[in-house]
Amino acid sequence: MASGHRLLLENARQVVLVCAGGERFLAGGAGRSLAVLEGASLVVGTDGFIKAIGPADAIQRQFSEETFEERIDCSGKCILPGLVDAHTHPVWAGERVHEFAMKLAGATYMDIHQAGGGINFTVERTRQASEEELFRSFRQRLQCMARTGTTLVECKSGYGLDLDTELKMLRVIERARRELDIGISATYCGAHSVPKGKTATEAADDIINNHLPRLKELGRKGEIHVDNIDVFCEKGVFDLDCTRRILQCGKDTGLQINFHGDELHPMKAAELGAELGAQAISHLEEVSDEGIIAMATARCSAVLLPTTAYMLRLKQPRARKMLDEGVIVALGSDFNPNAYCFSMPMVMHLACVNMRMSMPEALAAATINAAYALGKSHTHGSLEVGKQGDLIVINASRWEHLIYQFGGHHELIEYVIAKGKVIYKK
């Protein structure tokens, strides 16, 4: 095929570019209105990158002689960038549906954690599971995410806590990265909890002296590719000092800092992240005003998780304050056995209703800003020439339906496309 074009999407009612000027993120007033084209078409090349976007008649003239592997008529429909889920824990074994009943009856997250449930329960089950079992369930979860419009997802380890199981989880993530069409950003989260029989300091020493050097070696050999380092910085888990040591060591190893902070207690994690040059900090339900300003200044993104606050009945993160101070706000599903949600459209809806974000702010947070949180906004997160052809087609006259219709994404989403290839068709 000499002409070399993979996909033509024609005559869309709306094409939501999100950005039109190569912006790496949208913060402050920039997130209030997004770049949208009416009556437009889009071309993806065989290399998986966007070749052209513009008025339907102009694209038709420009490509009249070309052949395409696939053409999709998008009359009356909307094209949006593929959604980016900036925070998930998708590799684990063992259901925790019984804990949801406990939480509904009034048990707190820490009550369950201290009774041997929570992360500890999942760690036991994940240690026992084979690599193949973990891969099968992980692949199925990624397929569920793709059907809700996610084309790039951050995936954490962290249910091993010992080197062998953490490596088993990272191998599963690496296999998915190579074999599946959905984009993956891999995160080492060995400091997700303090393992039984160790103090936080001993666990931190083990990570610094054993885990990280081993990851570096496997990375050098090309066996496992890890992008980010994460620590659960929390009272009774890893304190500020242990967190600092682990994150700095990860950064020295070449990993981006992207960690859990200020979730259940104010810990000054935001200030620490800004100081260390973190790419992203997640949760931030208890962040201080000073922490918010420090993050805005350092261009450290805030990955907010409205599903978690909703399911755990925590207070919602102060998204409006962060947006008004100029923080780069991103969204994630926090998919895990404790907060079971695959759907970024539902996350965006909750962000609008419970965190008072506007629909344009929520879409920017689930596209360009979530890509920024993963250090990938130069290639992902908006529909611009030269970027990867990851997009979704929805059967609606306006793009806002994807957020407005709570739980309606299954009916709305007709195509999910990664690198110009249809990975889900309704």
C-alpha positions in Angstrom: 0.0 0.0 0.0 2.1 2.9 -1.3 -0.1 5.7 -0.1 0.2 4.5 3.5 -2.8 5.7 5.3 -4.5 3.5 7.9 -7.7 5.4 8.8 -10.0 8.2 7.6 -12.7 9.5 9.9 -15.0 11.6 7.8 -17.6 14.4 8.4 -17.7 14.4 12.2 -20.2 16.8 13.7 -17.5 17.8 16.3 -13.8 16.9 16.6 -12.5 17.8 20.1 -8.9 18.5 19.6 -8.5 19.6 23.3 -5.3 21.5 22.4 -4.5 23.1 19.0 -1.1 24.7 19.8 1.0 21.9 21.1 0.4 22.7 24.7 1.8 20.1 27.1 -1.0 20.8 29.7 -3.9 23.1 30.3 -3.9 25.0 33.6 -5.8 28.0 35.1 -8.1 29.6 32.6 -6.8 27.5 29.7 -8.8 24.5 30.7 -12.1 26.4 30.6 -12.5 26.2 26.8 -11.2 23.4 24.6 -10.3 23.5 20.9 -13.2 22.0 18.9 -13.7 21.8 15.1 -17.2 21.4 13.6 -17.7 19.4 10.4 -14.2 18.0 10.3 -12.3 14.9 9.2 -9.1 13.2 10.5 -6.5 11.0 8.9 -4.2 8.5 10.7 -1.1 7.1 8.8 0.1 3.5 8.8 2.7 4.5 11.4 -0.2 5.2 13.9 0.2 8.9 14.0 -2.2 11.7 13.0 -1.4 13.1 9.5 -4.2 15.7 9.0 -7.2 17.2 10.7 -9.4 19.9 9.2 -12.7 20.8 7.5 -14.2 17.8 5.8 -14.2 19.2 2.3 -10.5 20.3 2.5 -9.5 16.8 3.8 -11.5 15.2 1.0 -9.7 17.3 -1.6 -6.3 16.7 -0.1 -6.7 12.9 0.1 -9.0 12.3 -2.9 -6.4 10.1 -4.6 -5.3 8.2 -1.5 -6.4 4.7 -0.3 -7.2 3.9 3.3 -7.3 0.6 5.2 -10.4 1.8 6.9 -12.9 4.7 6.5 -15.5 5.5 9.1 -18.4 7.9 8.4 -18.8 10.0 11.5 -21.7 12.1 10.3 -23.7 13.4 13.3 -21.0 12.0 15.7 -18.2 13.3 17.8 -14.5 12.4 17.8 -12.5 12.9 21.1 -9.0 12.0 22.1 -8.7 8.6 23.7 -9.0 9.0 27.5 -6.0 8.7 29.7 -6.4 7.0 33.1 -3.6 8.4 35.3 -3.8 6.1 38.3 -4.7 2.4 38.5 -3.8 -0.7 40.5 -5.0 -3.3 37.9 -2.8 -6.4 38.7 -4.0 -8.4 41.6 -5.8 -11.6 42.7 -8.6 -12.1 45.3 -11.9 -10.2 45.4 -12.7 -7.7 48.2 -16.4 -7.4 47.7 -16.9 -8.5 51.4 -15.0 -5.4 52.5 -17.4 -3.2 50.6 -20.1 -4.5 52.9 -17.9 -3.8 56.0 -17.3 -0.2 54.7 -21.0 0.3 54.2 -21.6 -0.8 57.8 -19.2 1.9 59.0 -15.7 0.4 59.0 -13.0 2.8 58.0 -10.2 2.1 55.5 -7.7 1.9 58.4 -10.0 -0.3 60.5 -10.0 -2.9 57.7 -6.3 -2.4 57.0 -5.4 -3.1 60.7 -7.7 -6.1 60.8 -5.5 -7.8 58.1 -7.8 -6.8 55.3 -7.2 -4.2 52.6 -3.9 -4.2 50.9 -2.7 -7.1 53.2 -5.5 -9.4 52.0 -4.7 -8.6 48.3 -1.0 -9.1 48.9 -1.6 -12.6 50.2 -3.7 -13.6 47.3 -1.4 -12.0 44.7 1.6 -13.7 46.1 -0.2 -17.1 45.7 -1.4 -16.4 42.1 0.6 -17.6 39.1 1.9 -15.1 36.6 -0.4 -16.5 34.0 -3.5 -16.1 36.3 -2.5 -12.5 37.0 -2.0 -11.8 33.3 -5.4 -13.2 32.3 -7.3 -11.1 34.8 -5.2 -8.0 34.1 -5.9 -8.4 30.3 -9.6 -8.7 30.9 -9.6 -5.5 33.1 -7.6 -3.6 30.4 -10.2 -4.7 27.8 -13.0 -3.3 30.1 -11.1 0.0 30.4 -10.7 0.2 26.6 -14.4 -0.3 26.1 -15.0 2.8 28.2 -12.7 4.9 26.1 -9.4 4.5 27.8 -6.4 4.2 25.4 -3.5 5.0 27.8 -3.4 3.7 31.4 -1.0 4.0 34.3 -0.5 0.6 35.9 1.0 0.1 39.3 2.6 -2.9 41.0 2.4 -2.8 44.8 0.5 -6.0 45.9 3.8 -7.9 46.3 5.8 -5.9 48.8 8.6 -8.5 48.4 11.0 -8.4 45.5 9.8 -11.6 43.8 6.1 -10.7 43.7 6.8 -7.1 42.7 8.8 -8.4 39.8 6.1 -10.9 38.9 3.6 -8.0 38.7 6.0 -5.8 36.7 6.6 -8.7 34.2 2.8 -9.1 33.8 2.5 -5.3 33.1 5.5 -5.6 30.7 3.9 -8.5 28.8 0.6 -6.4 28.4 2.7 -3.5 27.2 4.1 -5.6 24.4 1.1 -7.7 23.5 -1.9 -5.4 23.8 -3.0 -2.4 21.8 -3.8 -0.2 24.8 -1.0 2.2 25.9 0.6 1.5 29.3 2.7 3.5 31.7 4.3 1.2 34.2 4.8 2.2 37.9 6.9 0.4 40.5 4.9 0.8 43.8 6.8 -1.6 46.1 6.3 1.0 48.9 2.5 0.6 48.8 2.4 -0.8 52.4 4.8 -1.9 55.1 5.2 -5.7 54.8 4.4 -7.8 57.9 7.4 -8.2 60.2 9.2 -5.1 58.9 9.3 -1.5 60.1 8.8 1.3 57.5 12.6 2.1 57.7 13.5 -1.5 57.1 11.1 -1.7 54.2 12.6 1.5 52.7 16.1 0.2 53.1 15.1 -3.1 51.3 13.6 -1.1 48.4 16.6 1.2 48.1 19.3 -1.5 48.5 17.6 -4.4 46.7 14.5 -3.6 44.7 15.6 -0.5 42.8 19.1 -1.8 41.8 17.4 -5.0 40.5 14.9 -2.9 38.5 17.7 -0.8 37.0 19.5 -4.0 35.9 16.4 -5.5 34.3 15.8 -2.2 32.6 19.3 -2.1 31.2 18.8 -5.7 29.8 15.5 -4.6 28.2 13.5 -7.2 30.2 11.2 -4.8 32.2 10.5 -1.2 31.4 9.4 0.9 34.4 8.4 4.6 33.9 7.4 5.8 37.4 8.1 5.3 41.1 5.3 5.5 43.7 5.2 5.5 47.5 2.1 5.5 49.8 3.1 8.5 51.9 0.7 8.2 54.8 0.5 8.2 58.6 1.1 4.6 59.8 2.6 3.7 56.4 5.6 5.5 55.0 6.4 8.8 56.7 7.9 11.9 55.0 11.5 10.8 55.6 11.1 7.3 54.3 9.1 8.6 51.3 11.8 11.2 50.5 14.6 8.6 50.6 12.7 6.1 48.3 11.5 8.7 45.8 15.0 10.3 45.6 16.6 6.9 45.0 14.0 6.1 42.3 14.6 9.5 40.6 18.4 8.8 40.7 17.6 5.5 38.9 15.9 7.4 36.1 12.2 7.0 37.2 9.6 9.8 37.2 8.2 10.5 40.7 4.5 9.9 40.8 3.2 9.1 44.3 0.3 8.8 46.7 0.2 11.8 49.1 -2.0 13.7 51.6 -4.9 11.2 51.3 -6.0 10.4 54.8 -3.9 12.8 56.9 -2.1 16.1 56.0 1.5 15.0 55.6 3.1 17.8 53.6 3.5 15.4 50.8 2.6 18.0 48.2 5.5 20.2 49.4 7.8 17.3 49.3 6.8 16.4 45.8 7.3 19.9 44.5 10.7 20.0 46.1 11.8 16.7 44.6 10.5 17.6 41.1 7.7 15.1 41.1 5.8 14.7 37.8 2.6 13.9 39.7 1.0 13.4 43.1 -2.2 11.5 43.6 -5.1 11.8 46.0 -4.4 15.1 47.9 -7.7 15.0 49.8 -5.9 16.6 52.8 -3.4 18.8 50.9 -2.4 22.1 52.5 -2.8 25.6 50.9 1.0 25.9 50.9 1.2 22.5 49.2 -1.2 23.6 46.4 0.9 26.7 45.7 4.1 24.7 45.7 2.7 22.2 43.2 1.5 25.0 40.9 4.9 26.7 40.9 6.7 23.4 40.3 4.3 22.3 37.5 3.7 19.1 39.5 0.4 17.7 38.4 -2.4 16.7 40.8 -4.0 13.3 40.0 -7.4 13.5 41.6 -9.5 10.4 42.2 -13.2 11.3 42.7 -14.3 7.6 42.8 -12.1 7.0 45.8 -13.4 9.8 47.9 -17.0 8.8 46.8 -16.6 5.1 47.7 -14.6 5.6 50.9 -16.8 8.5 52.0 -13.7 10.7 52.3 -13.9 14.5 51.8 -13.4 15.4 48.1 -10.1 16.8 47.0 -10.3 20.6 46.6 -10.2 20.6 42.8 -11.6 24.2 42.5 -8.9 25.6 44.8 -6.2 23.8 42.8 -7.6 24.9 39.4 -7.8 28.5 40.7 -4.2 28.5 41.9 -3.0 27.1 38.5 -2.3 23.5 39.4 -2.2 21.0 36.5 -5.2 18.9 37.4 -5.5 15.3 36.1 -7.9 12.5 36.8 -7.6 8.8 37.4 -10.0 6.0 38.2 -7.9 4.5 41.0 -9.2 1.1 39.8 -8.3 -1.4 42.5 -10.0 -4.0 44.7 -11.0 -1.1 47.1 -12.4 1.2 44.4 -13.7 -0.9 41.6 -14.3 1.5 38.6 -13.0 1.1 35.1 -14.8 4.1 33.6 -13.1 7.4 33.0 -16.5 8.9 31.7 -17.9 8.1 35.2 -14.8 9.6 36.8 -15.3 12.8 34.8 -19.0 13.0 35.7 -18.1 12.6 39.4 -15.4 15.2 39.1 -17.9 17.7 37.7 -20.7 16.9 40.3 -18.7 16.3 43.4 -15.5 18.3 42.8 -17.3 21.2 40.9 -15.1 20.9 37.8 -16.6 22.2 34.5 -17.0 19.6 31.7 -14.1 21.2 29.6 -11.9 21.1 32.7 -12.8 17.4 33.4 -12.1 16.4 29.8 -8.8 18.2 29.8 -8.0 16.4 33.1 -8.7 13.0 31.5 -6.8 13.7 28.3 -3.9 16.2 28.0 -3.3 16.7 31.8 -3.5 13.0 32.6 -1.0 12.4 29.7 1.2 15.2 31.3 1.1 13.4 34.7 2.6 10.3 32.9 5.2 12.4 31.0 3.5 11.6 27.7 1.7 14.7 26.7 4.0 15.4 23.8 2.6 12.3 22.1 -0.8 11.7 23.8 -3.8 13.5 25.2 -5.0 15.7 22.3 -5.8 15.4 18.6 -3.0 17.2 16.8 -1.0 16.4 13.7 2.1 14.4 14.7 0.5 12.9 17.8 -0.5 9.2 18.2 -3.9 8.4 16.6 -5.7 7.4 19.9 -9.3 8.5 19.8 -12.9 7.6 20.4 -16.0 8.1 18.3 -19.3 8.7 20.2 -22.8 8.7 18.8 -24.0 12.1 20.0 -24.4 15.6 18.6 -22.2 17.1 21.2 -19.1 15.8 23.0 -20.5 16.7 26.5 -22.9 13.7 26.3 -19.9 11.5 27.3 -19.8 13.2 30.7 -23.5 14.2 31.0 -24.9 10.7 30.6 -23.8 9.0 33.9 -23.0 5.4 33.1 -24.2 6.0 29.5 -20.7 5.4 27.9 -21.6 1.8 26.9 -24.3 3.1 24.5 -22.4 6.2 23.4 -19.0 4.9 22.5 -19.0 3.4 19.0 -15.3 3.1 18.3 -12.2 3.1 20.4 -9.0 3.5 18.3 -5.4 3.2 19.3 -2.6 4.1 16.9 -5.2 4.3 14.2 -6.4 0.7 14.8 -9.9 -0.1 15.9 -9.5 -1.8 19.3 -13.2 -1.8 20.2 -16.3 -1.5 18.0 -19.8 -1.4 19.5 
